[in-house]
Amino acid sequence: VDGRPGAPGVPPASRGRDPDVISGGPSYLRSKSASPMPSRPPTGLTTSTRAEAPGIKRSSSLRSTTSVRMPHHYDEDTYGSTLTWDHGSLIIDGKRVLIISGEFHYWRFPDESEWESVLLGYMAAGLNAVRIYFHWGFHSPRRGVYMFDGNRDVDALLHLCARLGLYVLAAPGPYICAETSGGGFPFWLLEMREVRIRHMQATGMLRYDNAFMAACMEWWNAIVPILAKHEITKAAPPPPGGG
């Protein structure tokens, strides 16, 4: 999510250094939270062809003609002036940013009014980012129902992080672990005994499960559009009332 300095609604090229929002999973949203996840697959990138941020020199030892396939869909031609990286740090708006992050579990708070005081405490301890696991089960008490009100209002949370100037590393799961019941999966999914949960080699369930992925798509269709509004490559308008 975008936690960069800059007035909401102003295109990145004209932003100052005010809080915004980055996120990611890791996608980097801009409150300083998410990494851009464009739909176009990346072409092979090389360390020698990456755009150089103004005033930043790269070590010649890193220059190589070896093609590196990036593990996510990141288009540096489109997003590099806003967000890129090298061996030393992320580079946001042409300036080095060392991410110092801590976990923030909004779903452990009984009241969303407590979020800000805790986040301010993080900042006082020297953090400039928070990693947020977005808890599928917390938002979906039953299949097809997704709640984003009260202490489930993640849009308001990301706006808050942006206002405070905190980057957000967004982790929307579906599996989040975090010592949660069922690893963050909703109970209605866990009750579906015929579904292979987390069809991964570590579970012994090697066969792809369409029913599991259909359920995951429900969650992603609900949560990703909210996160996408706050990506560091986009400008997130302030919520009503300026909160």
C-alpha positions as CSV (number, residue, x, y, z in Angstrom):
1,V,0.0,0.0,0.0
2,D,1.2,3.5,-0.6
3,G,2.7,5.1,2.4
4,R,4.8,7.5,0.3
5,P,4.6,11.2,0.9
6,G,2.2,12.8,-1.6
7,A,-1.3,14.2,-1.8
8,P,-3.9,11.5,-2.5
9,G,-5.3,11.8,-6.0
10,V,-2.2,13.4,-7.5
11,P,-0.4,11.5,-10.2
12,P,2.8,9.9,-9.1
13,A,4.9,12.2,-11.2
14,S,3.8,15.2,-9.3
15,R,3.7,13.7,-5.8
16,G,5.6,15.1,-2.9
17,R,6.8,13.0,-0.1
18,D,3.6,12.8,1.9
19,P,2.0,9.6,3.1
20,D,0.2,7.4,0.5
21,V,-0.1,3.6,0.5
22,I,2.1,0.3,-0.8
23,S,0.7,-3.4,-0.3
24,G,1.4,-6.7,-1.6
25,G,1.6,-10.4,-1.0
26,P,4.0,-9.5,-1.4
27,S,2.5,-6.9,-3.6
28,Y,3.7,-3.5,-2.6
29,L,0.8,-1.2,-1.8
30,R,1.3,2.4,-1.4
31,S,0.8,3.6,2.1
32,K,3.9,2.1,1.4
33,S,2.4,-1.3,0.9
34,A,1.7,-3.3,-2.2
35,S,3.9,-4.4,-5.1
36,P,2.4,-3.8,-8.5
37,M,1.0,-6.9,-10.1
38,P,0.3,-5.9,-13.7
39,S,-1.5,-8.5,-15.8
40,R,1.2,-8.6,-18.5
41,P,3.8,-11.3,-17.9
42,P,7.3,-10.0,-17.6
43,T,9.9,-10.4,-20.2
44,G,13.3,-11.7,-19.2
45,L,15.0,-8.9,-17.3
46,T,18.7,-8.4,-16.7
47,T,20.5,-6.4,-14.1
48,S,22.2,-4.5,-16.9
49,T,18.9,-3.3,-18.4
50,R,17.1,-2.1,-15.3
51,A,16.3,1.6,-15.2
52,E,18.7,3.6,-13.1
53,A,17.2,5.9,-10.5
54,P,18.5,9.4,-10.6
55,G,21.5,9.9,-8.4
56,I,21.8,6.1,-7.6
57,K,24.8,4.2,-8.8
58,R,24.7,0.4,-9.0
59,S,27.7,-1.7,-8.3
60,S,29.5,-2.8,-11.5
61,S,29.8,-6.3,-10.0
62,L,26.0,-6.7,-10.2
63,R,25.9,-5.9,-13.9
64,S,25.3,-9.1,-15.9
65,T,23.9,-10.2,-19.2
66,T,22.2,-13.1,-17.6
67,S,18.5,-13.1,-18.2
68,V,16.5,-13.4,-15.0
69,R,12.8,-14.4,-15.1
70,M,11.0,-12.5,-12.4
71,P,8.6,-14.6,-10.3
72,H,5.8,-12.1,-10.5
73,H,4.2,-9.9,-13.2
74,Y,6.2,-6.7,-12.8
75,D,6.7,-4.4,-15.8
76,E,9.6,-2.1,-15.1
77,D,9.0,-0.1,-18.2
78,T,5.7,1.0,-16.7
79,Y,6.4,1.0,-13.0
80,G,10.1,1.4,-12.6
81,S,10.0,5.2,-12.1
82,T,7.8,4.6,-9.1
83,L,9.0,1.3,-7.7
84,T,12.1,-0.7,-8.4
85,W,15.0,-2.3,-6.5
86,D,18.6,-3.3,-6.5
87,H,21.0,-5.2,-4.2
88,G,20.7,-2.4,-1.6
89,S,17.1,-1.6,-1.1
90,L,13.8,-0.7,-2.7
91,I,13.8,2.5,-4.8
92,I,10.6,4.4,-4.5
93,D,10.1,7.6,-6.5
94,G,13.9,7.6,-7.2
95,K,14.8,7.4,-3.5
96,R,16.2,4.6,-1.5
97,V,13.7,3.2,1.0
98,L,14.8,0.6,3.6
99,I,11.7,-1.2,4.7
100,I,11.6,-1.8,8.4
101,S,8.3,-3.7,9.0
102,G,6.3,-5.4,11.8
103,E,3.2,-7.5,11.7
104,F,-0.2,-5.9,12.2
105,H,-3.1,-8.2,12.8
106,Y,-6.2,-6.0,12.5
107,W,-8.5,-8.9,13.1
108,R,-7.1,-9.3,16.7
109,F,-8.6,-5.9,17.7
110,P,-12.1,-5.8,19.0
111,D,-12.5,-2.2,17.9
112,E,-11.0,-0.5,14.9
113,S,-10.6,2.7,16.9
114,E,-7.5,1.2,18.5
115,W,-5.7,0.7,15.2
116,E,-4.2,4.2,15.0
117,S,-2.6,4.3,18.5
118,V,-0.9,0.9,17.9
119,L,0.4,2.0,14.5
120,L,1.7,5.2,16.0
121,G,3.6,3.0,18.5
122,Y,5.1,1.1,15.7
123,M,6.3,4.3,14.1
124,A,7.7,5.5,17.4
125,A,9.8,2.3,17.5
126,G,11.3,3.2,14.1
127,L,9.1,1.1,11.7
128,N,8.1,2.6,8.4
129,A,6.0,-0.3,7.2
130,V,3.6,-3.0,8.4
131,R,2.9,-6.4,7.0
132,I,-0.8,-7.2,7.1
133,Y,-2.3,-10.6,6.6
134,F,-5.8,-10.3,5.3
135,H,-7.8,-13.0,7.0
136,W,-10.3,-14.8,4.7
137,G,-12.1,-16.5,7.6
138,F,-12.6,-13.3,9.5
139,H,-14.3,-11.7,6.5
140,S,-16.4,-14.7,5.4
141,P,-18.6,-16.4,8.0
142,R,-20.3,-18.4,5.2
143,R,-19.8,-19.0,1.6
144,G,-20.7,-16.1,-0.7
145,V,-20.8,-13.6,2.3
146,Y,-17.9,-11.1,2.7
147,M,-18.0,-8.5,5.4
148,F,-15.8,-5.3,5.3
149,D,-17.4,-3.2,8.0
150,G,-16.3,-2.1,11.5
151,N,-13.0,-3.8,12.4
152,R,-13.2,-5.6,9.1
153,D,-13.0,-2.3,7.1
154,V,-9.6,-2.9,5.4
155,D,-10.1,0.0,3.0
156,A,-10.3,2.3,6.0
157,L,-7.2,0.6,7.5
158,L,-5.2,1.2,4.3
159,H,-6.3,4.8,4.2
160,L,-5.1,5.1,7.8
161,C,-1.7,3.7,7.0
162,A,-1.4,6.1,4.1
163,R,-2.3,9.0,6.2
164,L,0.3,8.0,8.8
165,G,2.9,7.5,6.1
166,L,3.3,3.7,6.7
167,Y,4.0,1.4,3.8
168,V,1.9,-1.8,3.9
169,L,3.1,-5.2,2.7
170,A,-0.2,-6.9,1.8
171,A,-0.6,-10.6,2.2
172,P,-4.1,-11.7,1.2
173,G,-3.5,-15.4,1.5
174,P,-5.6,-17.5,1.0
175,Y,-3.4,-19.3,3.7
176,I,-1.9,-16.9,6.2
177,C,-0.9,-19.2,9.2
178,A,-0.3,-16.4,11.8
179,E,-1.4,-18.9,14.5
180,T,-5.0,-18.5,13.3
181,S,-7.6,-21.3,13.4
182,G,-7.4,-23.2,10.2
183,G,-4.5,-20.9,9.0
184,G,-7.0,-18.2,8.0
185,F,-9.3,-20.4,5.9
186,P,-13.0,-19.9,6.6
187,F,-14.7,-22.7,8.6
188,W,-17.2,-23.3,5.8
189,L,-14.3,-24.3,3.5
190,L,-12.7,-26.5,6.2
191,E,-16.0,-28.4,6.5
192,M,-15.9,-29.4,2.9
193,R,-14.2,-32.7,3.4
194,E,-14.1,-33.4,-0.3
195,V,-12.0,-30.4,-1.1
196,R,-8.2,-30.7,-1.1
197,I,-7.1,-27.7,1.0
198,R,-3.8,-26.3,-0.1
199,H,-3.0,-28.7,-2.9
200,M,0.7,-28.6,-2.4
201,Q,3.4,-31.3,-2.2
202,A,4.0,-30.7,1.5
203,T,0.4,-31.9,2.2
204,G,0.7,-35.0,0.1
205,M,-2.2,-33.6,-2.1
206,L,-0.4,-33.3,-5.4
207,R,-3.5,-33.1,-7.6
208,Y,-4.9,-29.7,-8.5
209,D,-8.3,-29.1,-7.0
210,N,-10.7,-27.0,-9.0
211,A,-13.1,-26.7,-6.1
212,F,-10.4,-25.3,-3.8
213,M,-9.4,-22.8,-6.4
214,A,-13.0,-21.8,-7.1
215,A,-13.3,-21.0,-3.4
216,C,-10.0,-19.0,-3.4
217,M,-11.2,-17.0,-6.4
218,E,-14.3,-15.9,-4.4
219,W,-12.0,-14.5,-1.7
220,W,-9.5,-12.9,-4.1
221,N,-12.4,-11.3,-6.1
222,A,-13.6,-9.7,-2.8
223,I,-10.2,-8.6,-1.3
224,V,-7.9,-7.8,-4.3
225,P,-10.0,-4.9,-5.7
226,I,-9.7,-3.2,-2.3
227,L,-6.0,-3.7,-2.1
228,A,-5.5,-2.6,-5.7
229,K,-6.8,0.8,-5.0
230,H,-4.0,1.4,-2.7
231,E,-1.1,0.1,-4.7
232,I,2.0,2.4,-4.7
233,T,1.6,2.8,-8.5
234,K,-1.9,4.3,-8.0
235,A,-3.3,7.3,-6.2
236,A,-5.8,6.4,-3.5
237,P,-8.4,9.2,-2.7
238,P,-9.0,10.0,0.9
239,P,-12.1,8.4,2.5
240,P,-15.1,10.6,3.4
241,G,-14.1,13.0,6.2
242,G,-10.4,12.8,5.4
243,G,-9.8,9.9,7.7
